[in-house]
Amino acid sequence: MRPAIFSFCSDPASLDTFRWLTCYLSTGKHMGFYVSFGTVLLLLAITAPLALAFGFGGAIAARAQFAPLAWFGKGYIAIVRGVPDIAFFLFFVIALDQGVEWLRHQVKCPDWDEPIRQGNDFIVCSVAKMPLNSAPQWMHEVYGFALAVLTFAIVFGAFAANVLYGAMRAVPRAQIETAEAYGMNRRQSFWRVLVPQMWVYALPGLSNLWMVLIKATPLLFLLGVEDIVYWARELGGSKTPQFTDYPHPDWRMWYFLALLVFYLAFTKLSEVVLARITRRLSYGQATVAGAAQGNGKGNGKGNGPGTGRGHDKTEGTLA
Amino acid sequence: MKSLLLGSAALAMTASFALADTVRLGTEGAYPPYNFINDAGEVDGFERELGDELCKRAELTCEWVTNDWDSIIPNLLSGNYDTIIAGMSITAEREEIVDFTQGYTPPSPSAYAAMSDGVDLEGGIVAAQTATIQANHVVSTGATIVEYPTPDETVAAVNAGEADAVLADKDFLEPIVSSTELMFVGEDVMLGDGIGMAFRESDAELRGKFDAAIATMKEDGSLNTLIEKWEVGGTW
């Protein structure tokens, strides 16, 4: 009746535990579960850089000298940070979706004479639908996924903007003054001095955001994307023999335990990578961590800042 | 000449594509025997077979979409799919927002299930799925209600002792009662006016097509055959 990967799976009820599990864990439904892990990772992989870009743009806007741009940047940060995520996800996505369809409707169906809002209904002409009704299901899913990415990026972009805004102000003033003394203009000192140095100040805040983003992925289901939490709940729920070849009682605990392990492992891995990036970015910076690193390496090479300080000391004693 | 022919063939093809607009059927996928996700990960159940047959009779191309029960009506209204076919009972409250076809199952009983006999159904704690006629009924009996987003969780709540009993469609509870320790308690209650497909109020044309298809299935007895096959309550 159903295509099974292993030939012995045709009559699961007769199998021993190990083979039963092998068959059970390779059903089409479980494949959907495994694929959803990929969906979550893909979402993170696309959202994180996009949110960072939104954050960078927001931070630049917020510290702009042109007042309306600064208002826009500060407004974006304040409003999005202030609205509860779940409200944002429920409201914004529907508004965005309807906004896109409304625009397409204006362009593609100028002759349409019926109102777009009829009571509770939101109606646009069928060629303005996004995606088209006749589009295959995967296109609907990709569209839903894209809406999810954009929403996540806007929300986390606002937080990232705040972090970067603070980080840009944390770079010692003396660094910018030195840049100016070298004759760099505003733009040059921003890109060549401020931006390379701000990351080390931004990193603790950004790493927090990354952790929160990882854990916020279950909000995907609110957006109609079938994520790992949806599948864990669906697969773990008790199944009666009438409707499945693999009846089982309530196994949600095991599925959620698997999710727990996944999230813990993933956040642990992130911590390791982030620690490495911090070390890397601190090198040569005018911070405590940077100075400590500079000393260590300098001494090793024999002619770094460490040696220099040795000279200082000698001079000190002489004087 | 040849290119002219090809051109007109291409035109004819695009025209037929434009006409064959797909109807998207929205369902929950968590309510056996009405609709559920089978081992292969596809929508299955009474409503899957019914919906496919109705689409065939109405000569429509259909596609299945699953959606959370909680947001199933809002997503219909904003046009994410064109109809709800998800074991949704016809009630006056829902009629204010959406339009139903005629019922494809007759009004069927809801039942209480519990771990033991003698549970207090009017003073105890009763589990029901959010935004269902059963949830409304529990509130009206004076029992304390605990609501869950999916049908499965209402049953799990009774097994875990969080609720004394669960109130749900009897057809949904039947297979669970027959294969677990749960038992039916108390009297069945008749709720709702049968189950129908829900459409946007502005979508009378599509609703008419499905309504007519349901009528033909009632006439030739094929609807009764389906109801008996999936054991979803009484026949017409």
Boltz contact constraints between the chains, C-beta under 6 A:
constraints:
  - contact:
      token1: [A, 2]
      token2: [B, 39]
      max_distance: 6.0
  - contact:
      token1: [A, 2]
      token2: [B, 40]
      max_distance: 6.0
  - contact:
      token1: [A, 27]
      token2: [B, 39]
      max_distance: 6.0
  - contact:
      token1: [A, 28]
      token2: [B, 40]
      max_distance: 6.0
  - contact:
      token1: [A, 28]
      token2: [B, 41]
      max_distance: 6.0
  - contact:
      token1: [A, 29]
      token2: [B, 39]
      max_distance: 6.0
  - contact:
      token1: [A, 29]
      token2: [B, 41]
      max_distance: 6.0
  - contact:
      token1: [A, 32]
      token2: [B, 41]
      max_distance: 6.0
  - contact:
      token1: [A, 94]
      token2: [B, 78]
      max_distance: 6.0
  - contact:
      token1: [A, 118]
      token2: [B, 202]
      max_distance: 6.0
  - contact:
      token1: [A, 119]
      token2: [B, 201]
      max_distance: 6.0
  - contact:
      token1: [A, 120]
      token2: [B, 77]
      max_distance: 6.0
  - contact:
      token1: [A, 120]
      token2: [B, 97]
      max_distance: 6.0
  - contact:
      token1: [A, 121]
      token2: [B, 77]
      max_distance: 6.0
  - contact:
      token1: [A, 121]
      token2: [B, 200]
      max_distance: 6.0
  - contact:
      token1: [A, 121]
      token2: [B, 202]
      max_distance: 6.0
  - contact:
      token1: [A, 122]
      token2: [B, 78]
      max_distance: 6.0
  - contact:
      token1: [A, 122]
      token2: [B, 79]
      max_distance: 6.0
  - contact:
      token1: [A, 123]
      token2: [B, 202]
      max_distance: 6.0
  - contact:
      token1: [A, 126]
      token2: [B, 21]
      max_distance: 6.0
  - contact:
      token1: [A, 133]
      token2: [B, 21]
      max_distance: 6.0
  - contact:
      token1: [A, 133]
      token2: [B, 22]
      max_distance: 6.0
  - contact:
      token1: [A, 134]
      token2: [B, 21]
      max_distance: 6.0
  - contact:
      token1: [A, 134]
      token2: [B, 22]
      max_distance: 6.0
  - contact:
      token1: [A, 137]
      token2: [B, 63]
      max_distance: 6.0
  - contact:
      token1: [A, 237]
      token2: [B, 152]
      max_distance: 6.0
  - contact:
      token1: [A, 240]
      token2: [B, 175]
      max_distance: 6.0
  - contact:
      token1: [A, 240]
      token2: [B, 176]
      max_distance: 6.0
  - contact:
      token1: [A, 240]
      token2: [B, 179]
      max_distance: 6.0
  - contact:
      token1: [A, 241]
      token2: [B, 179]
      max_distance: 6.0
  - contact:
      token1: [A, 242]
      token2: [B, 175]
      max_distance: 6.0
  - contact:
      token1: [A, 243]
      token2: [B, 32]
      max_distance: 6.0
  - contact:
      token1: [A, 243]
      token2: [B, 36]
      max_distance: 6.0
  - contact:
      token1: [A, 244]
      token2: [B, 39]
      max_distance: 6.0
  - contact:
      token1: [A, 245]
      token2: [B, 39]
      max_distance: 6.0
  - contact:
      token1: [A, 250]
      token2: [B, 156]
      max_distance: 6.0
